[in-house]
Amino acid sequence: MTYLVIVAFVAILGSLAAALFFMMRGSGPLDAENTEAVSRSKPMAKALAFRVGFSILLFVLVLFAYLMGWIKPTGIPM
């Protein structure tokens, strides 16, 4: 379970880094003649969508593992 969570975090950070790369690459000025700028923003949106999907998947996985008894909360000792 620990390795699965680590892989999910790496996937989340990887897609966030990919979105940053596409954002920093720049899209140039937007006008009616420059349609390439619109097509450059698609990879960034796709990378951010994957990040959201990975985050939701990780949350559901942790919730499922808790319900199945595979992980148990330890809490903070009083």
VMD Tcl script that builds the backbone (N, CA, C; Angstrom):
set m [mol new atoms 234]
animate dup $m
set s [atomselect $m all]
$s set {name element resname resid chain x y z} {
  {N N MET 1 A 0.825 -1.189 0.000}
  {CA C MET 1 A 0.000 0.000 0.000}
  {C C MET 1 A 0.867 1.249 0.000}
  {N N THR 2 A 1.965 1.210 0.727}
  {CA C THR 2 A 2.858 2.368 0.783}
  {C C THR 2 A 3.441 2.671 -0.588}
  {N N TYR 3 A 3.841 1.639 -1.307}
  {CA C TYR 3 A 4.424 1.848 -2.626}
  {C C TYR 3 A 3.398 2.402 -3.606}
  {N N LEU 4 A 2.157 1.970 -3.483}
  {CA C LEU 4 A 1.100 2.466 -4.354}
  {C C LEU 4 A 0.845 3.948 -4.121}
  {N N VAL 5 A 0.861 4.372 -2.870}
  {CA C VAL 5 A 0.681 5.786 -2.545}
  {C C VAL 5 A 1.865 6.602 -3.063}
  {N N ILE 6 A 3.068 6.079 -2.928}
  {CA C ILE 6 A 4.246 6.784 -3.430}
  {C C ILE 6 A 4.175 6.940 -4.947}
  {N N VAL 7 A 3.774 5.897 -5.646}
  {CA C VAL 7 A 3.643 5.965 -7.103}
  {C C VAL 7 A 2.583 6.993 -7.487}
  {N N ALA 8 A 1.475 7.030 -6.761}
  {CA C ALA 8 A 0.428 8.000 -7.058}
  {C C ALA 8 A 0.924 9.425 -6.836}
  {N N PHE 9 A 1.675 9.666 -5.762}
  {CA C PHE 9 A 2.224 11.004 -5.522}
  {C C PHE 9 A 3.213 11.399 -6.617}
  {N N VAL 10 A 4.026 10.468 -7.059}
  {CA C VAL 10 A 4.970 10.766 -8.137}
  {C C VAL 10 A 4.217 11.101 -9.424}
  {N N ALA 11 A 3.140 10.373 -9.704}
  {CA C ALA 11 A 2.331 10.664 -10.893}
  {C C ALA 11 A 1.688 12.046 -10.791}
  {N N ILE 12 A 1.204 12.403 -9.613}
  {CA C ILE 12 A 0.598 13.722 -9.410}
  {C C ILE 12 A 1.639 14.817 -9.626}
  {N N LEU 13 A 2.809 14.659 -9.020}
  {CA C LEU 13 A 3.859 15.665 -9.181}
  {C C LEU 13 A 4.385 15.706 -10.614}
  {N N GLY 14 A 4.446 14.570 -11.262}
  {CA C GLY 14 A 4.893 14.532 -12.659}
  {C C GLY 14 A 3.951 15.263 -13.590}
  {N N SER 15 A 2.654 15.067 -13.425}
  {CA C SER 15 A 1.714 15.768 -14.291}
  {C C SER 15 A 1.676 17.251 -13.962}
  {N N LEU 16 A 1.906 17.611 -12.698}
  {CA C LEU 16 A 1.989 19.027 -12.340}
  {C C LEU 16 A 3.229 19.660 -12.975}
  {N N ALA 17 A 4.334 18.943 -12.985}
  {CA C ALA 17 A 5.550 19.454 -13.629}
  {C C ALA 17 A 5.356 19.576 -15.139}
  {N N ALA 18 A 4.649 18.630 -15.744}
  {CA C ALA 18 A 4.383 18.717 -17.179}
  {C C ALA 18 A 3.524 19.935 -17.497}
  {N N ALA 19 A 2.525 20.210 -16.660}
  {CA C ALA 19 A 1.685 21.390 -16.874}
  {C C ALA 19 A 2.510 22.668 -16.736}
  {N N LEU 20 A 3.429 22.689 -15.768}
  {CA C LEU 20 A 4.308 23.849 -15.610}
  {C C LEU 20 A 5.186 24.024 -16.841}
  {N N PHE 21 A 5.703 22.933 -17.369}
  {CA C PHE 21 A 6.535 23.004 -18.571}
  {C C PHE 21 A 5.755 23.591 -19.739}
  {N N PHE 22 A 4.531 23.097 -19.957}
  {CA C PHE 22 A 3.725 23.595 -21.067}
  {C C PHE 22 A 3.333 25.052 -20.856}
  {N N MET 23 A 3.112 25.447 -19.603}
  {CA C MET 23 A 2.764 26.835 -19.325}
  {C C MET 23 A 3.966 27.750 -19.556}
  {N N MET 24 A 5.150 27.322 -19.107}
  {CA C MET 24 A 6.332 28.162 -19.243}
  {C C MET 24 A 6.838 28.227 -20.684}
  {N N ARG 25 A 6.485 27.248 -21.472}
  {CA C ARG 25 A 6.895 27.252 -22.869}
  {C C ARG 25 A 6.281 28.440 -23.599}
  {N N GLY 26 A 5.158 28.918 -23.100}
  {CA C GLY 26 A 4.535 30.116 -23.662}
  {C C GLY 26 A 3.654 29.795 -24.837}
  {N N SER 27 A 2.669 30.646 -25.018}
  {CA C SER 27 A 1.744 30.431 -26.118}
  {C C SER 27 A 1.747 31.590 -27.098}
  {N N GLY 28 A 2.391 32.689 -26.768}
  {CA C GLY 28 A 2.428 33.815 -27.681}
  {C C GLY 28 A 1.128 34.596 -27.642}
  {N N PRO 29 A 1.051 35.653 -28.425}
  {CA C PRO 29 A -0.165 36.473 -28.430}
  {C C PRO 29 A -1.328 35.744 -29.083}
  {N N LEU 30 A -2.503 35.987 -28.565}
  {CA C LEU 30 A -3.713 35.383 -29.122}
  {C C LEU 30 A -4.379 36.358 -30.076}
  {N N ASP 31 A -4.617 35.931 -31.281}
  {CA C ASP 31 A -5.410 36.712 -32.221}
  {C C ASP 31 A -6.075 35.750 -33.193}
  {N N ALA 32 A -6.853 36.282 -34.096}
  {CA C ALA 32 A -7.616 35.432 -35.004}
  {C C ALA 32 A -6.710 34.669 -35.962}
  {N N GLU 33 A -5.545 35.215 -36.270}
  {CA C GLU 33 A -4.653 34.565 -37.231}
  {C C GLU 33 A -3.731 33.550 -36.571}
  {N N ASN 34 A -3.523 33.647 -35.257}
  {CA C ASN 34 A -2.588 32.770 -34.560}
  {C C ASN 34 A -3.361 31.666 -33.850}
  {N N THR 35 A -3.652 30.588 -34.544}
  {CA C THR 35 A -4.392 29.473 -33.944}
  {C C THR 35 A -3.453 28.507 -33.240}
  {N N GLU 36 A -2.138 28.643 -33.460}
  {CA C GLU 36 A -1.183 27.758 -32.809}
  {C C GLU 36 A -1.165 27.992 -31.296}
  {N N ALA 37 A -1.429 29.219 -30.853}
  {CA C ALA 37 A -1.427 29.527 -29.426}
  {C C ALA 37 A -2.526 28.767 -28.704}
  {N N VAL 38 A -3.656 28.589 -29.359}
  {CA C VAL 38 A -4.749 27.851 -28.734}
  {C C VAL 38 A -4.388 26.382 -28.629}
  {N N SER 39 A -3.740 25.836 -29.647}
  {CA C SER 39 A -3.405 24.415 -29.614}
  {C C SER 39 A -2.296 24.112 -28.618}
  {N N ARG 40 A -1.475 25.095 -28.240}
  {CA C ARG 40 A -0.429 24.862 -27.257}
  {C C ARG 40 A -0.984 24.757 -25.847}
  {N N SER 41 A -2.136 25.344 -25.573}
  {CA C SER 41 A -2.689 25.284 -24.224}
  {C C SER 41 A -3.373 23.946 -23.943}
  {N N LYS 42 A -3.649 23.174 -24.970}
  {CA C LYS 42 A -4.303 21.879 -24.773}
  {C C LYS 42 A -3.457 20.899 -23.967}
  {N N PRO 43 A -2.151 20.786 -24.221}
  {CA C PRO 43 A -1.358 19.853 -23.392}
  {C C PRO 43 A -1.327 20.250 -21.919}
  {N N MET 44 A -1.314 21.550 -21.639}
  {CA C MET 44 A -1.309 21.999 -20.252}
  {C C MET 44 A -2.627 21.620 -19.575}
  {N N ALA 45 A -3.740 21.837 -20.255}
  {CA C ALA 45 A -5.032 21.483 -19.689}
  {C C ALA 45 A -5.144 19.973 -19.491}
  {N N LYS 46 A -4.590 19.220 -20.416}
  {CA C LYS 46 A -4.628 17.759 -20.296}
  {C C LYS 46 A -3.798 17.289 -19.100}
  {N N ALA 47 A -2.623 17.893 -18.911}
  {CA C ALA 47 A -1.766 17.522 -17.782}
  {C C ALA 47 A -2.440 17.868 -16.458}
  {N N LEU 48 A -3.107 19.007 -16.393}
  {CA C LEU 48 A -3.812 19.375 -15.162}
  {C C LEU 48 A -5.009 18.466 -14.914}
  {N N ALA 49 A -5.675 18.046 -15.985}
  {CA C ALA 49 A -6.795 17.112 -15.832}
  {C C ALA 49 A -6.298 15.765 -15.301}
  {N N PHE 50 A -5.150 15.299 -15.792}
  {CA C PHE 50 A -4.570 14.065 -15.271}
  {C C PHE 50 A -4.211 14.210 -13.795}
  {N N ARG 51 A -3.712 15.383 -13.406}
  {CA C ARG 51 A -3.353 15.610 -12.004}
  {C C ARG 51 A -4.583 15.509 -11.117}
  {N N VAL 52 A -5.676 16.117 -11.548}
  {CA C VAL 52 A -6.916 16.042 -10.776}
  {C C VAL 52 A -7.404 14.596 -10.707}
  {N N GLY 53 A -7.313 13.893 -11.821}
  {CA C GLY 53 A -7.726 12.486 -11.845}
  {C C GLY 53 A -6.885 11.617 -10.920}
  {N N PHE 54 A -5.566 11.823 -10.940}
  {CA C PHE 54 A -4.686 11.066 -10.040}
  {C C PHE 54 A -4.984 11.392 -8.579}
  {N N SER 55 A -5.275 12.643 -8.277}
  {CA C SER 55 A -5.571 13.030 -6.892}
  {C C SER 55 A -6.859 12.376 -6.407}
  {N N ILE 56 A -7.876 12.381 -7.249}
  {CA C ILE 56 A -9.145 11.743 -6.879}
  {C C ILE 56 A -8.950 10.237 -6.722}
  {N N LEU 57 A -8.190 9.634 -7.627}
  {CA C LEU 57 A -7.922 8.206 -7.538}
  {C C LEU 57 A -7.185 7.859 -6.247}
  {N N LEU 58 A -6.214 8.678 -5.863}
  {CA C LEU 58 A -5.479 8.441 -4.615}
  {C C LEU 58 A -6.404 8.554 -3.410}
  {N N PHE 59 A -7.281 9.550 -3.402}
  {CA C PHE 59 A -8.228 9.705 -2.296}
  {C C PHE 59 A -9.151 8.499 -2.193}
  {N N VAL 60 A -9.687 8.059 -3.318}
  {CA C VAL 60 A -10.593 6.900 -3.317}
  {C C VAL 60 A -9.839 5.644 -2.876}
  {N N LEU 61 A -8.593 5.500 -3.316}
  {CA C LEU 61 A -7.790 4.339 -2.930}
  {C C LEU 61 A -7.551 4.310 -1.426}
  {N N VAL 62 A -7.194 5.443 -0.837}
  {CA C VAL 62 A -6.957 5.497 0.610}
  {C C VAL 62 A -8.257 5.240 1.371}
  {N N LEU 63 A -9.363 5.797 0.901}
  {CA C LEU 63 A -10.658 5.561 1.544}
  {C C LEU 63 A -11.038 4.079 1.472}
  {N N PHE 64 A -10.838 3.460 0.317}
  {CA C PHE 64 A -11.144 2.046 0.149}
  {C C PHE 64 A -10.262 1.181 1.050}
  {N N ALA 65 A -8.971 1.521 1.127}
  {CA C ALA 65 A -8.058 0.758 1.985}
  {C C ALA 65 A -8.454 0.880 3.447}
  {N N TYR 66 A -8.923 2.053 3.857}
  {CA C TYR 66 A -9.378 2.234 5.240}
  {C C TYR 66 A -10.631 1.403 5.506}
  {N N LEU 67 A -11.576 1.420 4.572}
  {CA C LEU 67 A -12.814 0.661 4.755}
  {C C LEU 67 A -12.565 -0.849 4.762}
  {N N MET 68 A -11.563 -1.312 4.003}
  {CA C MET 68 A -11.251 -2.735 3.965}
  {C C MET 68 A -10.407 -3.170 5.163}
  {N N GLY 69 A -9.891 -2.213 5.943}
  {CA C GLY 69 A -9.091 -2.544 7.104}
  {C C GLY 69 A -7.614 -2.721 6.813}
  {N N TRP 70 A -7.189 -2.370 5.598}
  {CA C TRP 70 A -5.786 -2.529 5.233}
  {C C TRP 70 A -4.909 -1.482 5.909}
  {N N ILE 71 A -5.475 -0.309 6.170}
  {CA C ILE 71 A -4.751 0.729 6.900}
  {C C ILE 71 A -5.616 1.156 8.075}
  {N N LYS 72 A -4.965 1.584 9.143}
  {CA C LYS 72 A -5.690 2.005 10.333}
  {C C LYS 72 A -5.143 3.353 10.786}
  {N N PRO 73 A -6.040 4.239 11.202}
  {CA C PRO 73 A -5.560 5.535 11.693}
  {C C PRO 73 A -4.879 5.361 13.052}
  {N N THR 74 A -3.780 6.046 13.233}
  {CA C THR 74 A -3.089 5.958 14.511}
  {C C THR 74 A -3.396 7.156 15.391}
  {N N GLY 75 A -3.650 8.291 14.784}
  {CA C GLY 75 A -3.985 9.476 15.549}
  {C C GLY 75 A -2.791 10.053 16.278}
  {N N ILE 76 A -3.009 11.153 16.945}
  {CA C ILE 76 A -1.972 11.792 17.723}
  {C C ILE 76 A -2.193 11.420 19.183}
  {N N PRO 77 A -1.174 10.863 19.864}
  {CA C PRO 77 A -1.370 10.471 21.267}
  {C C PRO 77 A -1.657 11.695 22.134}
  {N N MET 78 A -2.561 11.521 23.075}
  {CA C MET 78 A -2.940 12.630 23.962}
  {C C MET 78 A -1.995 12.719 25.121}
}
mol reanalyze $m
mol bondsrecalc $m
mol representation Tube
mol addrep $m
